[in-house]
Amino acid sequence: MARILVIDDDWAVRKTIEAILQNAGHGVAIAADGEDGTEQFRQAPCDLVLCDIFMPRKSGIATLRALREMSGSIPIVMMSGGAPRQGRQGTEFIDYLELALMYGATATIAKPFKATELIAVIEQALRAGGAP
């Protein structure tokens, strides 16, 4: 199966995703933020990256852009629970998953998700290959 790099700042999310992917037969590397994730990818490229959008040190979008510079062909799945942002006109919703697609994500998945949904998105992204 595939070797997947999971980048998420939430320890519980990382460990849960790691267990789901390992149970599906994948090899898993984990990183706690975008800086660590891009460095791990630089040292040991993988078959797919699963990356959160909201993280300290380096946001998911910045991480996505850095990974795309290193490899235009790696499948990258971005994930987020989304968050409203305060704008000048009050609260507005920014669709960060849509933004991730515009910056070159192969696919996206909204949190929370079921294990079966995650596996389906991962398998589809692996079949599809890299950038859309």
ZITA-V999481 format. One record per backbone hydrogen bond with DSSP energy under -1.0 kcal/mol. NH is the residue of the N-H (numbers start at 0). CO is the residue of the C=O. If there is no record, write none. Layout:
nh->[NH;NH]
co->[CO;CO]
//
This chain:
nh->[3;4;5;6;7;13;14;15;16;17;18;19;20;21;22;23;24;25;26;28;30;36;37;38;39;40;41;42;43;46;47;48;49;50;51;52;57;59;62;63;64;65;66;67;68;69;70;76;77;78;79;84;86;89;91;95;98;99;100;101;102;103;104;105;106;108;110;117;118;119;120;121;122;123;124;125;126;127;128;130]
co->[26;47;28;49;30;9;10;11;12;13;14;15;16;17;18;19;21;20;1;3;5;32;33;34;35;36;37;38;39;2;2;74;4;76;6;78;55;52;58;59;60;61;62;63;64;65;66;48;106;50;108;91;89;86;84;93;94;95;96;97;98;100;99;75;75;77;79;113;114;115;116;117;118;119;120;121;122;123;124;71]
//
